[in-house]
Amino acid sequence: MTIQQPVHVAHLLPMLDAKLSELLRSLTPEEWQAQTVAKLWKVKDVAAHLLDSNIRILSILRDGYFGEQADIHPGKTSSIS
């Protein structure tokens, strides 16, 4: 079995982000609401997902913030009514 060397693409990410931003800025309100091949997702949902992923990575790598731990305990009832 031959081990493949990694393909370094990090230098392409700023260009990819710029192209994505350009595309998203060009969308009409109708295009933002367009259905995607993922039945539960519209274009706006895909864009929000991509932004969320980028923000999470920035938060983790730059700020060392990994988010809040959920306070979930078996059998515990919610105080939200």
C-alpha positions as CSV (number, residue, x, y, z in Angstrom):
1,M,0.0,0.0,0.0
2,T,1.4,3.4,-1.0
3,I,1.0,6.3,1.4
4,Q,-0.1,9.4,-0.4
5,Q,1.5,12.8,0.5
6,P,-0.9,15.5,1.7
7,V,-2.0,18.0,-0.9
8,H,-1.5,21.5,0.7
9,V,-4.4,23.8,-0.2
10,A,-4.5,26.2,2.7
11,H,-3.1,29.0,0.5
12,L,-6.2,28.7,-1.7
13,L,-8.7,29.3,1.1
14,P,-8.6,33.1,1.0
15,M,-9.4,33.0,-2.8
16,L,-12.2,30.5,-2.1
17,D,-13.7,32.7,0.6
18,A,-13.5,35.7,-1.7
19,K,-15.3,33.8,-4.5
20,L,-18.0,32.6,-2.1
21,S,-18.5,36.1,-0.7
22,E,-18.8,37.5,-4.3
23,L,-21.4,34.8,-5.2
24,L,-23.5,35.4,-2.0
25,R,-23.5,39.2,-2.5
26,S,-24.8,38.6,-6.1
27,L,-27.9,36.6,-5.0
28,T,-31.3,38.0,-5.3
29,P,-33.8,37.6,-2.4
30,E,-35.5,34.9,-4.5
31,E,-32.2,33.1,-4.9
32,W,-31.5,33.2,-1.2
33,Q,-34.8,31.3,-0.7
34,A,-34.2,28.8,-3.5
35,Q,-34.4,25.1,-2.6
36,T,-31.2,23.1,-2.7
37,V,-30.8,19.3,-3.4
38,A,-30.9,18.9,0.4
39,K,-34.6,18.8,0.9
40,L,-34.6,20.7,4.3
41,W,-32.1,23.3,3.2
42,K,-32.5,26.5,1.2
43,V,-29.5,28.5,-0.2
44,K,-29.6,30.8,2.9
45,D,-29.3,27.7,5.2
46,V,-26.2,26.5,3.3
47,A,-24.6,30.0,3.5
48,A,-25.4,30.1,7.3
49,H,-23.8,26.7,7.8
50,L,-20.6,27.7,6.0
51,L,-20.4,30.9,8.0
52,D,-21.0,29.1,11.2
53,S,-18.2,26.6,10.4
54,N,-15.8,29.5,9.6
55,I,-16.7,31.3,12.8
56,R,-16.2,28.2,14.9
57,I,-12.8,27.5,13.4
58,L,-11.7,31.1,14.0
59,S,-13.0,31.0,17.6
60,I,-11.2,27.7,18.3
61,L,-7.9,28.4,16.6
62,R,-7.5,32.1,17.3
63,D,-9.3,32.5,20.6
64,G,-9.0,29.1,22.1
65,Y,-12.8,29.1,22.6
66,F,-14.5,25.8,22.3
67,G,-18.1,26.8,23.2
68,E,-20.2,26.3,26.2
69,Q,-20.8,22.8,27.7
70,A,-24.4,21.9,27.7
71,D,-25.9,21.3,31.2
72,I,-27.6,18.0,30.3
73,H,-28.3,15.5,33.0
74,P,-30.4,12.3,32.6
75,G,-33.7,12.7,34.4
76,K,-33.2,16.5,35.0
77,T,-36.3,18.5,34.0
78,S,-35.9,21.8,32.3
79,S,-36.6,25.0,34.2
80,I,-37.9,26.6,30.9
81,S,-41.7,26.6,30.8
